[in-house]
Amino acid sequence: MTATYEQLVSILTALHEAPTDHFRPEATYADLDVDSLTMVEISIHIERHLGITVDDSELVPELTLGSTADLIDARRSA
């Protein structure tokens, strides 16, 4: 996977206690049982650590980790 994906997994590992084998590009936030408060925290950490603004309203339960990494990469190149 991409460096962005690895950075995202690092953020998720720090914020959300899920087994590392659950962190797959095709896993959704719903698959990981990420609640709305954690979505806000993920959004904040993406901005702080990666310098990219992703509104927590964009982090919907059906969004995959791979799609999140793609979103971050698209914002970087814009």
N, C-alpha and C positions, 0 to 999 in steps of 0.2 A: 504494500500500500504506500501511499504518499507520506511525505514528512508531515503534512497537515493532519492527515488521519492519525498518525502516531501521536502528534501533539494533542489532538482531541481526546484520544484514549487516555493519555496521561492526565488530562483535566478530569475526565470522567472517573478515572481510578481514584483520584484524590477526593472527589466529591460524593461518589456513589459506591456503596459497598456491594458490588456485584462480582461474581467470579470472573476472572480474566477471560475465560473461554466464552463468556457471553458477549464480549466485545468483538463483534464481527462487522464488516462493512454493511452487511445486509440486515443487521439487527436494528430494530426500531426502538425509540425511547419507550414505547409501550412494552416491547419485549423485555426491556431492562427494568420495568416497573418504576420509571423515573416520574416523580410527582411534580406538580406545578412549581413548588418552591425550588426544587432542584433545577428545573428548567431555567428559572431566573438566575440561579447561581452559575449555571453553565454559561449563560449569556454574558454575565459579568466577567467570568474567567476568560472567555474567548477574547473579550475586549481588552482586558488587562494583560494577558499573556501573549496574545497573537496580534493585538492592535487592530482588530477587525470588529466592527459593530454588527452584531446579529441580534435583533430584537427577540426577546423571549417569546413573543407571539408568533415568531417564525418557527420556533422549535416545537412543533406539534407532535403528539404521540406517534403518528404514523411516519414521521421522517426517519430515514435510516441514518446511521452514522456515516456511511459513505456519502450520502447526499449532503449531510452537514459539512463534511470536508470539502465537497465540491462547491458548496455555497461560499465557504470561507475563501477558497482559491479564486472563485469568480470575483469576489469583492477585492481581493488583493490585486488582481490584474486590471481592475476597472480604473 
